[in-house]
Amino acid sequence: MELKEQILAKMIETAAPIFGKDPSELGSDTKFEEDLKAKSVNYVQIINVLKDEFDVEIPYLPFKRNQTFEEAADYVADLCDI
């Protein structure tokens, strides 16, 4: 599995209980604010899991600027490649 897909899968697995959703309801086109009404604490929860899982530093504000799960997964994958 490609790194981006691993990151996306981990984001979905992490976000589902945070937002009270079934993982099957979430996907690459899920929007943090529009679909999930994400708050700052929700972003931090997701970032912390990804940081631990992929051993990468993820700055909060640039991560939060991503609108969809796919954009966020691309962003984190790029950080891992640096």
Secondary structure, 3 states (H helix, E strand, C coil): CCHHHHHHHHHHHHHHHHHCCCHHHCCCCCEHHHHHCCCHHHHHHHHHHHHHHHCCCCCHHHHHCCCEHHHHHHHHHHHHHC
